[in-house]
């Protein structure tokens, strides 16, 4: 009898401990909410492979998933707050919905209808979810007989999907592609805008056996007067298994053919020069807590031009969510621009467009003392963002130290020695090494949305710039020209607007930035902001969906872009012999492209 009493006591203790652990496990579900939904076409067909982006109230990307074969998707364990959803799929107009309320223990269900002209997201209900206090398994346990009560709960075993391929999983799934034919006027190796279209570009993203994500992109073209092709290829790999995502690993190779001119020919022995680069980079994101996110990575780049250069460029960004107050970010980069980190900030671009932009971001190269030099920047930035309804407030402060700064020089022949000028890719301009400088800058911006189709914004700031002493060059000496440059500080103001035309789907973007155009305002690459707010001059971009031809997969889109259309922000320099030149990091540029997205 005593043995039986001890047995029942032991069973009671085990049940109490298991029940307490079960209640503890249920607490996160009780204190969190979820968003789920399904993606369908206008005819009601489920859409598999649609990319669903989840943003918090500060328009920061929280998670990203793909819809399954039934068009379903879901986000679990969300902190009660307001969220936004954006859905993208090739051949359809993106859909977006803001201010989706998530309550503790509740689930918001969305029905998403994608169409060629008008896509929509409807909130069906927002009610109790599955995060109840007592689950059905526990009800069964407590109602069961005494003989079966020791079997309190059956927990799932470890997920073996991370160690082997899913049985029956297709080799390729969720495949998306893009082919773009483009042309540009005045492609520059020193343009502060970064990405340059080299010619014909393509990008492909697919899932291998359900757990591997592979992206391949390329860009191929020919520069005028060169027999060598200008090309670049980029491959990115990541793996998701058992709920864990591995770091993204990217391999990038580029070859850029430069026109042969007198000064460069003297350094290369009269042979046609080619710039070749190869880099491997990694990017990872960790969600340490519900409010604290860490992004980090590095790139190792090898550059072959006149001599061989090897650089390691680490980067990182910390984000802390302050709730209703907003969010703050602290970021740094050392070396070349962190293309992988910058791509994560371009939420308005698709995954394939982000990959092409990163591929076309060329190293900013120049020549000094007969050797190739690469612009390297130590950038520290602190940013703040707050979303209040349809209005977004942003502020940032940065400090950057630049070595071997590269700038575009028009009319530099005869002003400095030809051996100190690097020919640009497809223009008569040259690249000049400005030397080293450091500067401090800060900005504040306000963006206002009017519905889902119109957005306007205004920004202002104060940053370091470069000016000349007003003296003239006495000889064709690059070092003397660099000695005439002085650092100064100047205010700047910019305004931007974007709109989507109903019916035609035309996307219009325009901006104008003003400052003292008699100085050179270097272009700062932001690490905590989504736009280069201080970009000067008049800039425009138009994206126009085109009617599809019969039998042609996907959709067509034409893009026209103009940067610094009025040619403002050029720093003039002159010599005592009457020769004149202009230096800028934001040259005027016109380019257009035709894209097939499938």
C-alpha positions in Angstrom: 0.0 0.0 0.0 2.9 2.3 0.8 4.4 1.5 -2.6 1.2 2.4 -4.3 0.9 5.7 -2.4 4.5 6.7 -3.4 3.7 5.7 -7.0 0.6 8.0 -7.1 2.6 10.8 -5.4 5.4 10.4 -8.0 2.8 10.5 -10.8 1.2 13.5 -9.3 4.6 15.4 -9.1 5.4 14.5 -12.7 2.0 15.7 -13.8 2.4 19.0 -11.9 5.9 19.6 -13.3 4.8 18.8 -16.9 1.7 21.0 -16.5 3.8 23.9 -15.3 6.2 23.5 -18.2 3.3 23.3 -20.6 1.8 26.5 -19.2 5.2 28.1 -19.5 5.5 27.0 -23.1 2.1 28.3 -23.8 2.9 31.8 -22.4 4.7 33.1 -25.5 1.8 32.1 -27.6 -0.6 33.8 -25.1 1.4 37.0 -25.1 2.1 37.2 -28.8 -0.1 37.2 -31.9 0.1 36.1 -35.5 -0.6 37.1 -39.1 -1.7 34.6 -41.7 -3.3 34.7 -45.1 -3.5 33.4 -48.6 -2.4 34.7 -51.9 -4.6 34.2 -55.0 -5.0 35.7 -58.5 -8.0 37.7 -59.7 -9.5 34.4 -60.9 -9.1 32.7 -57.5 -6.0 30.5 -58.4 -3.6 30.0 -55.5 -0.2 31.6 -56.1 2.9 29.7 -54.9 6.2 31.5 -54.5 4.9 35.0 -53.7 7.3 36.9 -51.6 5.5 38.3 -48.5 7.3 41.1 -46.6 6.4 41.9 -43.0 7.3 45.4 -41.7 6.9 46.9 -38.3 5.3 50.3 -37.6 8.6 52.0 -38.5 8.7 50.5 -42.0 11.6 48.2 -41.1 11.7 44.7 -42.5 11.0 42.1 -39.8 10.6 38.9 -41.7 10.2 37.5 -45.3 8.4 34.3 -46.4 7.3 32.6 -49.6 3.7 31.4 -50.0 3.3 27.6 -50.2 1.6 25.5 -52.9 -1.8 26.6 -51.6 -1.0 30.2 -51.5 -0.8 30.3 -47.7 1.7 32.0 -45.5 2.0 33.0 -41.8 4.0 34.9 -39.3 3.9 33.6 -35.7 5.1 34.9 -32.3 4.6 38.6 -33.2 4.8 41.3 -30.5 1.4 43.0 -30.2 1.7 46.1 -32.4 0.9 47.6 -35.8 2.4 45.9 -38.9 2.5 46.3 -42.6 2.4 43.6 -45.3 3.8 43.9 -48.9 3.4 41.1 -51.4 5.4 40.7 -54.7 5.2 38.2 -57.4 6.3 38.3 -61.0 3.7 39.2 -63.6 1.5 41.0 -60.9 1.4 44.5 -59.5 2.7 44.5 -55.8 0.0 44.7 -53.1 0.5 46.5 -49.8 -1.5 47.1 -46.6 -0.5 49.1 -43.6 -1.7 49.3 -40.0 -2.5 45.7 -39.4 -3.2 45.3 -35.7 -1.8 42.2 -33.9 -3.2 41.5 -30.5 -2.0 39.1 -27.8 -3.3 35.6 -28.4 -5.0 36.8 -31.6 -4.5 36.1 -35.3 -5.1 38.5 -38.2 -6.1 36.7 -41.4 -5.6 38.4 -44.8 -6.9 37.6 -48.3 -4.6 38.9 -51.0 -5.7 39.2 -54.6 -2.9 39.9 -57.1 -3.8 41.3 -60.5 -2.1 42.9 -63.5 -3.4 46.4 -62.8 -4.9 46.6 -59.3 -3.9 44.2 -56.4 -5.5 44.3 -53.0 -5.2 43.0 -49.5 -8.3 42.5 -47.4 -8.3 42.0 -43.6 -10.9 39.2 -43.1 -10.8 39.0 -39.3 -8.6 39.7 -36.3 -9.6 37.3 -33.5 -8.4 34.8 -31.0 -5.6 32.6 -32.2 -4.2 29.3 -31.1 -2.3 30.7 -28.1 -4.9 29.7 -25.5 -4.1 28.9 -21.9 -4.8 25.2 -22.2 -4.3 23.3 -25.4 -6.3 20.2 -26.6 -3.4 18.0 -25.7 -3.6 19.0 -22.1 -7.4 18.6 -22.0 -6.9 15.1 -23.3 -4.3 14.4 -20.6 -6.4 15.6 -17.7 -9.5 13.8 -19.0 -7.7 10.5 -19.6 -7.8 7.4 -17.4 -5.4 6.9 -14.6 -3.6 4.1 -16.5 -2.8 6.4 -19.5 -2.3 9.6 -17.5 1.6 9.1 -17.2 1.8 9.7 -21.0 1.4 13.4 -20.5 2.5 14.8 -23.8 4.2 13.7 -27.0 6.7 16.2 -28.2 8.0 16.2 -31.8 11.5 14.9 -32.3 14.3 16.9 -33.8 13.7 18.1 -37.4 15.9 16.1 -39.7 15.2 18.3 -42.7 18.3 20.2 -42.1 20.5 17.2 -42.6 18.9 15.7 -45.7 16.8 16.6 -48.7 13.0 16.5 -48.3 11.7 13.3 -49.9 9.8 14.2 -53.0 10.9 17.8 -53.0 11.4 19.2 -56.5 14.9 20.1 -57.5 13.9 23.6 -58.5 11.0 25.6 -57.0 9.9 29.2 -56.5 11.9 30.2 -59.5 11.9 33.9 -60.6 13.8 35.6 -63.4 14.6 38.9 -64.9 16.2 39.9 -68.2 17.1 43.6 -68.8 18.6 45.3 -71.8 19.9 48.8 -70.9 22.1 51.6 -72.2 23.6 54.6 -70.4 25.2 57.9 -71.4 28.4 58.5 -69.5 29.0 55.4 -67.3 31.4 56.4 -64.6 33.7 54.5 -62.3 33.6 57.4 -59.8 29.9 58.2 -59.8 28.6 58.6 -56.2 25.3 57.0 -57.3 27.0 53.6 -57.3 25.2 51.1 -59.6 25.9 51.3 -63.3 24.3 49.4 -66.2 26.9 47.7 -68.2 24.6 46.4 -71.0 22.5 43.3 -71.0 21.7 42.0 -67.5 19.9 38.9 -66.1 19.0 37.6 -62.7 17.6 34.2 -61.6 16.5 33.1 -58.1 15.4 29.6 -57.2 15.0 27.1 -54.4 16.9 23.9 -54.5 15.2 20.8 -52.9 13.2 23.1 -50.7 16.0 24.2 -48.3 18.6 25.9 -50.4 18.2 29.4 -51.9 20.4 30.2 -54.9 20.6 33.5 -56.8 22.6 34.0 -60.0 22.9 37.4 -61.8 25.1 38.7 -64.6 25.7 41.9 -66.6 27.5 41.9 -70.0 28.3 44.7 -72.5 30.9 46.2 -74.7 32.6 49.6 -74.1 33.2 51.8 -77.1 36.7 51.3 -78.6 37.4 48.2 -76.7 37.7 44.6 -77.9 37.2 43.1 -74.4 33.7 42.6 -73.0 32.7 44.4 -69.8 31.0 41.8 -67.7 30.1 40.8 -64.1 28.6 37.7 -62.5 27.3 37.3 -59.0 26.2 34.1 -57.1 24.5 34.1 -53.7 23.7 31.0 -51.6 21.9 30.5 -48.3 20.3 27.5 -46.6 17.1 27.4 -44.5 16.5 24.2 -42.5 14.9 23.5 -39.1 13.7 27.1 -38.8 17.3 28.4 -39.0 18.7 30.4 -41.8 22.4 30.2 -42.6 24.5 33.3 -43.6 24.3 34.5 -47.2 27.5 33.8 -49.0 28.2 35.7 -52.2 30.8 35.3 -54.9 31.2 38.2 -57.4 33.5 38.5 -60.4 33.8 41.5 -62.7 35.8 42.5 -65.8 35.7 46.2 -67.0 37.4 47.2 -70.2 38.8 50.8 -70.2 39.5 52.9 -73.3 43.2 53.2 -74.1 44.5 56.8 -73.9 48.0 58.3 -73.9 48.6 58.5 -70.2 47.2 55.1 -69.4 49.0 53.6 -72.4 52.3 54.8 -70.9 51.6 52.8 -67.7 50.4 49.6 -69.4 53.0 49.5 -72.2 50.5 50.4 -74.9 48.2 47.4 -74.3 44.5 47.7 -73.7 43.9 47.7 -69.9 41.3 45.7 -68.1 40.1 46.0 -64.6 39.3 42.6 -63.0 37.9 42.1 -59.5 36.8 39.1 -57.5 35.2 39.2 -54.1 33.6 36.9 -51.6 31.3 38.3 -49.0 29.0 37.1 -46.2 25.9 38.6 -44.6 24.1 37.4 -41.5 21.2 38.7 -39.4 20.5 37.8 -35.7 17.3 38.6 -33.8 18.8 38.7 -30.3 15.6 39.8 -28.6 12.2 41.0 -29.8 13.6 44.6 -30.0 17.3 44.1 -30.7 18.6 43.1 -34.2 22.2 42.7 -35.3 23.3 42.6 -39.0 26.9 42.0 -39.8 29.3 40.6 -42.4 32.4 41.3 -44.4 33.8 41.1 -47.9 37.2 40.1 -49.1 38.0 41.7 -52.5 40.9 41.2 -54.9 41.5 43.9 -57.6 43.8 43.5 -60.5 44.7 46.6 -62.4 48.3 47.8 -63.0 49.0 46.1 -59.7 47.1 43.7 -57.4 45.2 45.0 -54.4 43.5 42.9 -51.7 41.1 44.4 -49.1 39.0 43.2 -46.2 35.9 45.3 -45.6 33.8 44.5 -42.5 30.4 46.1 -41.8 27.7 45.9 -39.1 24.4 47.5 -38.1 22.5 47.4 -34.7 18.8 48.1 -34.6 16.8 48.7 -31.4 13.1 49.1 -31.4 11.9 51.7 -28.9 8.2 50.9 -29.3 6.0 53.9 -30.0 8.9 56.2 -29.7 10.6 54.8 -32.8 13.8 52.9 -33.5 17.5 53.7 -33.5 20.2 52.3 -35.6 24.0 52.4 -35.2 26.1 51.2 -38.2 29.6 51.2 -39.5 31.5 50.1 -42.5 35.2 50.0 -43.3 36.6 49.8 -46.8 34.4 49.5 -49.9 30.7 50.2 -49.8 28.8 47.3 -48.1 26.6 46.3 -51.0 25.0 43.4 -49.1 24.0 45.6 -46.2 22.8 48.4 -48.5 20.6 45.9 -50.4 18.7 45.0 -47.2 17.6 48.7 -46.9 16.1 48.7 -50.4 12.7 47.3 -49.4 11.1 49.0 -52.4 13.2 46.8 -54.8 12.5 43.2 -55.6 15.1 40.5 -54.6 16.4 40.3 -58.2 16.7 44.1 -58.6 18.7 44.3 -55.3 21.0 41.6 -56.7 21.6 43.5 -60.0 22.2 46.8 -58.1 24.8 45.1 -55.9 26.5 43.5 -58.9 26.7 46.8 -60.8 28.2 48.7 -57.8 31.7 49.0 -59.2 34.8 49.8 -57.0 35.7 53.5 -57.2 39.2 53.4 -58.8 41.8 56.0 -59.6 45.5 56.4 -60.3 48.1 58.0 -58.1 51.9 57.9 -58.4 51.6 55.4 -61.2 49.6 52.9 -59.1 46.0 51.9 -58.9 44.1 53.2 -55.9 40.7 52.2 -54.5 38.6 54.6 -52.5 38.1 53.3 -49.0 35.8 54.8 -46.4 35.5 54.5 -42.7 31.9 55.3 -42.1 30.1 55.6 -38.7 26.4 56.5 -38.7 23.7 56.8 -36.1 20.1 57.0 -37.3 16.6 57.4 -35.8 13.2 56.7 -37.3 9.6 57.1 -36.1 6.4 56.3 -37.9 3.3 58.2 -36.9 0.4 57.1 -39.1 1.1 58.1 -42.7 4.1 60.2 -41.7 7.7 59.1 -41.2 10.3 61.1 -39.3 14.0 60.4 -39.9 17.3 61.8 -38.6 20.9 60.7 -38.9 24.4 61.9 -38.1 27.6 60.4 -39.7 31.3 60.7 -39.7 33.4 59.4 -42.6 37.1 59.3 -43.3 37.9 58.8 -47.0 41.2 57.7 -48.5 42.0 58.0 -52.2 38.7 59.7 -53.0 37.8 59.3 -56.7 36.0 62.0 -58.7 35.0 62.7 -62.3 37.1 65.4 -64.0 35.9 66.9 -67.3 38.6 68.7 -69.4 41.5 67.5 -67.2 43.9 66.9 -70.2 46.7 69.4 -69.9 45.7 70.6 -66.5 47.4 67.6 -64.8 49.7 65.0 -66.2 48.0 62.3 -68.3 49.5 59.6 -66.1 47.4 60.9 -63.2 44.1 60.5 -65.0 42.2 57.2 -65.4 39.9 57.0 -68.5 36.3 56.6 -67.6 34.4 53.6 -69.1 32.1 55.1 -71.7 32.7 58.9 -71.7 35.4 61.4 -72.5 35.8 62.3 -68.9 38.6 61.0 -66.6 38.9 59.9 -63.0 41.1 62.0 -60.7 42.4 61.1 -57.2 41.4 63.8 -54.8 43.5 62.5 -51.9 42.2 62.0 -48.4 39.6 63.9 -46.3 37.2 63.4 -43.4 33.9 65.1 -42.7 30.9 65.2 -40.4 27.3 65.5 -41.4 23.8 65.3 -40.1 20.3 65.4 -41.6 16.6 65.3 -40.8 13.8 64.3 -43.1 10.0 63.9 -43.1 8.1 61.7 -45.5 4.3 61.9 -46.0 2.1 59.3 -47.7 -1.2 60.1 -49.3 -2.9 56.7 -49.7 -0.9 53.9 -51.3 0.0 55.9 -54.5 1.6 59.2 -53.6 4.5 60.0 -51.2 6.4 63.3 -50.8 9.3 64.2 -48.5 11.6 67.0 -47.6 15.0 66.8 -46.0 17.7 69.2 -44.8 21.2 68.8 -43.4 24.7 70.2 -42.9 27.8 68.3 -44.1 31.4 68.7 -45.1 32.3 69.7 -48.6 35.4 70.5 -50.7 36.3 73.9 -52.2 39.4 75.4 -53.9 41.5 78.3 -52.5 40.9 80.3 -55.7 44.5 80.0 -56.8 45.5 78.8 -60.2 47.7 75.9 -61.1 51.2 76.9 -62.1 52.1 73.5 -63.6 50.5 70.2 -64.6 51.0 68.8 -61.2 48.4 66.5 -59.5 49.8 67.1 -56.1 49.6 70.8 -56.5 45.9 70.5 -57.5 45.2 68.4 -54.4 46.9 71.0 -52.2 44.5 73.7 -53.5 41.5 71.7 -52.1 40.1 72.8 -48.7 37.4 71.3 -46.5 34.4 73.5 -45.7 30.8 73.0 -44.4 27.7 73.7 -46.3 23.9 73.3 -45.7 21.7 71.4 -48.2 18.0 71.0 -48.8 16.2 68.4 -50.9 12.6 67.4 -51.8 11.3 64.3 -53.4 8.0 62.9 -54.7 6.8 59.6 -56.0 3.5 58.5 -57.4 1.7 55.7 -59.2 -0.6 56.7 -62.0 -4.0 54.8 -61.8 -4.9 52.7 -64.8 -1.5 52.7 -66.5 0.6 51.7 -63.5 3.3 54.3 -64.3 5.6 54.9 -61.4 7.1 58.4 -61.3 10.0 59.5 -59.0 11.5 62.9 -58.9 13.9 64.8 -56.5 15.8 68.0 -56.4 18.7 68.8 -54.1 20.1 72.3 -53.5 23.4 73.4 -51.9 26.2 75.8 -52.7 26.9 74.5 -56.3 30.3 76.3 -56.2 31.7 73.5 -54.0 32.0 69.8 -54.3 29.5 68.0 -52.0 30.6 64.3 -51.8 27.9 61.8 -52.1 27.4 60.0 -48.7 26.3 56.3 -48.9 23.8 56.0 -46.0 23.8 52.9 -43.8 20.7 53.7 -41.8 18.5 55.4 -44.4 16.6 54.1 -47.4 17.5 57.1 -49.7 20.5 59.3 -50.5 18.7 62.4 -49.3 21.5 64.8 -49.9 21.9 63.8 -53.6 22.1 67.2 -55.4 20.6 68.4 -58.7 17.4 67.3 -60.5 16.9 63.6 -60.7 14.0 61.7 -62.3 13.0 58.1 -62.9 10.0 56.6 -64.8 8.9 53.0 -64.7 6.2 52.0 -67.2 4.6 48.5 -67.5 4.1 47.5 -71.1 1.5 45.4 -72.8 2.5 41.8 -72.9 2.8 39.9 -76.2 1.1 36.6 -76.8 3.1 33.7 -75.7 5.7 35.8 -73.9 6.1 34.7 -70.2 6.1 37.3 -67.5 5.7 41.0 -67.9 7.5 43.8 -69.7 8.7 47.1 -68.0 10.5 50.1 -69.5 12.6 52.3 -67.3 14.1 55.8 -68.0 16.3 57.6 -65.5 18.1 60.9 -65.4 20.6 62.0 -62.7 21.7 65.6 -62.2 19.8 66.6 -65.3 20.9 70.3 -65.0 24.6 69.4 -64.4 24.9 71.2 -61.0 27.5 70.7 -58.3 30.7 70.9 -60.4 33.8 72.3 -58.8 35.8 74.5 -61.3 39.6 74.6 -61.4 41.9 76.4 -63.7 45.6 76.9 -64.5 47.6 80.0 -65.2 47.8 78.9 -68.9 44.0 79.3 -69.2 43.1 75.7 -69.1 39.9 74.8 -67.2 38.3 71.7 -65.8 35.4 70.6 -63.6 35.4 68.0 -60.8 32.3 66.2 -59.5 31.1 63.0 -57.8 27.6 63.4 -59.2 27.9 63.6 -63.0 25.0 64.1 -65.3 23.7 60.7 -66.5 20.9 59.4 -68.7 20.0 55.8 -69.0 17.2 53.5 -70.0 16.3 49.8 -70.0 13.7 47.3 -71.0 13.1 44.5 -68.6 11.3 41.1 -68.9 10.3 39.9 -65.5 9.0 36.3 -65.1 
